[in-house]
């Protein structure tokens, strides 16, 4: 590694202590998962009945089943929803936050 005229590495920077708190607050905000209104309704349905099917959700929410499957796949990709068991006898597990301020 090359040194500058002072004999220190050119890659060493003096960083204020505020940077670590700024970084921590930024990283914390990255973990917040944004849900659409329909995904919030899906979450409520799953919390009421973890064995609810996509077909049943589509009837309750008045959308086609494909729309529900797309939302379920997105929720699983975001890491807030897990499907346990097989397609017909399995159930949903909501692992994301369930705070009232996302309603």
Secondary structure, DSSP 8 states (H G I E B T S, - for coil): --B-TTSSBTT-----HHHHHHHHHHHHHHT-----HHHHHHHHHHHH-TT--HHHHHHHHTS-HHHHHHHHHHHHHTTSEEEES-TTT-EEEE-S---GGG-
